[in-house]
């Protein structure tokens, strides 16, 4: 069985080598929809691996039977070699074994049973994720941790809201997250995940990693955040385990010197300065807390709060003015007898949701059309005027036209009937699927005054309005939020939300700045229609007042 273990070790090295040699950049982490294909790829590889193991076990069983048979024979023969070989049959069989049968055994041992598995792996590996995918998925976990205020242990135990398939993270998984944060000079997350890895290791989890390497990363990341005293304590723990650790020995001297320097400076400072410094520190803390509680928060904080369902600014009085209704858009013939359900989501800007506006069957068809075309979503670069990928938009998208399938034509007509706006000048239907921690940070849909050429190549004017279909429910996260006004709109399968990006005067409504929150648990599919100004002259007449 030792040979079998060695064979599996060699196979593991071969698989790892294949994984590291991949060069295709598919950005799998940006689309859960496309990542599902990887599960079937892996299942196929596991089947091939099991076939290889079975073939290897059969081969070893034959070798073992041969060895057992010869063991018994040679044990009896060496008791009386001359007497044994005195029998002519025994002499003949010895010649035959050494001349022929041992050669056959050599061929059996050298026979290659890996061909089927390696052939399958070679075919499949061109579709494998890359280092960029692994790093992207890791950074997504860190982003989710910050946005939804999750501690490392909650993520490591898989105890996320709405999760059906919980999965535990190993010490190595936590260490890998910490290393990726460290390579980004993100010492805050390095500390969190190295501490979690250490906690699990100290809790008895088996791992090829030891406390020394974890303490090394942990102490340095804590030092970089300014806590020299704690960094010193952890370095001493490291040296107790490995007294010859060169970097730790150097750090120990440096940390002790820096700590002594700080103590000397504090002792030499006049009493009034000490009190003043203490007062300034206290005031800074109070000011920081006060700032967090007031409406004057940085956009990033407001965005993350809204993603968590916090900070929504809708007074009861305003809430009482929001209604739901049956809607036929001024007796549109398509909806007079069967009006659609409509509800107000927000008053200023006016955001409205249409209920049961796209069926499950239609959704599946749209997804079916979009999946083969999904590509990393792009954003408009105001400096170059070109489309480019961005870290703040993690999703894949595809564009569908009415010429490709009658369903898309019907969907476009439906949007026109319910909004009363011309679709001939609108952009094609964009379908998007969000990946691990998929998001689209705060942005405007319309072109601002400092982007005069934003949609020049289209020749259809600015984006007057946005129509957004929700094509899936999301277990946790994934809301559409408007940080400036404190609004959150949550995904609901089969519904669509609509708002105007421009006032009737043509001026941009800056309160429509919005974002797609990271998907915490689940798979988010949306499709949207960006409607442009041209063709709306008589459908939505221009107003004289800038904000009307």
JORALIN-V510173 format. One record per pair of residues at least 6 apart in sequence whose C-alpha atoms are under 6 Angstrom apart, sorted by sequence separation. I is the first residue (numbers start at 1). J is the second residue. D is the distance in whole Angstrom. If there is no record, write none. Layout:
I_J_D + I_J_D
//
This chain:
85_91_5 + 305_311_6 + 345_351_5 + 380_386_6 + 381_387_6 + 402_408_5 + 481_487_6 + 502_508_4 + 28_35_6 + 77_84_6 + 328_335_5 + 345_352_5 + 380_387_5 + 402_409_4 + 447_454_6 + 481_488_4 + 502_509_5 + 158_166_5 + 181_189_6 + 182_190_5 + 223_231_5 + 328_336_6 + 344_352_5 + 379_387_5 + 480_488_6 + 501_509_6 + 158_167_5 + 181_190_5 + 222_231_6 + 343_352_6 + 378_387_6 + 379_388_5 + 480_489_5 + 158_168_6 + 343_353_5 + 378_388_5 + 479_489_6 + 157_168_5 + 328_339_5 + 342_353_6 + 378_389_4 + 479_490_5 + 156_168_6 + 178_190_4 + 219_231_5 + 327_339_5 + 342_354_5 + 156_169_5 + 326_339_6 + 327_340_5 + 341_354_6 + 342_355_6 + 326_340_5 + 341_355_5 + 178_193_5 + 219_234_6 + 326_341_5 + 178_194_6 + 325_341_6 + 325_342_5 + 446_463_5 + 324_342_6 + 377_395_6 + 473_491_6 + 174_193_5 + 175_194_6 + 324_343_4 + 377_396_5 + 473_492_5 + 194_214_6 + 323_343_6 + 376_396_4 + 377_397_5 + 473_493_5 + 323_344_6 + 375_396_5 + 470_491_6 + 472_493_4 + 175_197_6 + 322_344_5 + 374_396_5 + 375_397_5 + 470_492_6 + 471_493_5 + 174_197_5 + 232_255_6 + 374_397_5 + 470_493_5 + 471_494_6 + 194_218_6 + 374_398_5 + 373_398_5 + 470_495_6 + 171_197_5 + 212_238_6 + 469_495_6 + 470_496_6 + 191_218_5 + 401_428_6 + 469_496_4 + 484_511_6 + 370_398_6 + 468_496_5 + 400_429_5 + 468_497_5 + 191_221_6 + 399_429_6 + 467_497_6 + 399_430_5 + 467_498_5 + 482_513_6 + 398_430_6 + 466_498_6 + 482_514_4 + 398_431_5 + 466_499_6 + 481_514_5 + 187_221_5 + 397_431_5 + 465_499_6 + 481_515_5 + 397_432_4 + 465_500_4 + 480_515_6 + 396_432_6 + 464_500_6 + 465_501_5 + 480_516_5 + 396_433_5 + 464_501_5 + 479_516_6 + 505_542_5 + 395_433_6 + 464_502_5 + 479_517_5 + 504_542_5 + 505_543_5 + 138_177_6 + 395_434_4 + 478_517_5 + 504_543_5 + 395_435_6 + 478_518_5 + 478_519_4 + 505_546_5 + 477_519_5 + 395_438_6 + 477_520_5 + 394_438_5 + 476_520_5 + 503_547_6 + 504_548_6 + 394_439_5 + 476_521_5 + 503_548_6 + 393_439_6 + 475_521_5 + 393_440_4 + 475_522_5 + 392_440_6 + 474_522_5 + 392_441_5 + 472_524_6 + 472_525_5 + 471_525_5 + 471_526_5 + 470_526_5 + 469_526_5 + 469_527_5 + 468_527_6 + 469_528_6 + 468_528_4 + 467_528_5 + 467_529_5 + 466_530_5 + 465_531_5 + 464_531_6 + 463_531_6 + 464_532_5 + 48_117_5 + 444_513_5 + 463_532_4 + 464_533_5 + 443_513_5 + 462_532_5 + 443_514_6 + 461_532_6 + 462_533_6 + 442_514_5 + 460_532_6 + 461_533_5 + 442_515_4 + 461_534_6 + 441_515_5 + 460_534_5 + 440_515_5 + 440_516_5 + 439_516_5 + 439_517_5 + 439_518_4 + 438_518_5 + 437_518_5 + 438_519_5 + 437_519_5 + 437_520_6 + 329_418_6 + 434_524_6 + 433_524_6 + 433_525_5 + 432_525_6 + 432_526_5 + 431_526_6 + 432_527_6 + 431_527_4 + 430_527_5 + 430_528_5 + 429_528_6 + 429_529_5 + 427_530_6 + 29_133_5 + 426_530_6 + 426_531_4 + 27_133_6 + 426_532_5 + 29_137_6 + 422_535_6 + 358_494_5 + 357_494_6 + 356_494_5 + 357_495_6 + 356_495_5 + 355_495_5 + 354_495_5 + 354_496_5 + 353_496_6 + 353_497_4 + 352_497_6 + 352_498_5 + 351_498_6 + 351_499_5 + 147_304_5 + 148_308_6 + 313_486_5 + 312_486_5 + 312_487_6 + 303_483_5 + 302_483_6 + 307_517_6 + 140_436_6 + 140_437_5 + 137_436_6 + 162_475_5 + 30_394_5 + 31_395_6 + 30_395_5 + 31_396_6 + 30_396_6 + 31_433_5 + 31_434_5 + 32_435_5 + 31_435_4 + 30_435_4 + 29_435_5 + 29_436_6
//
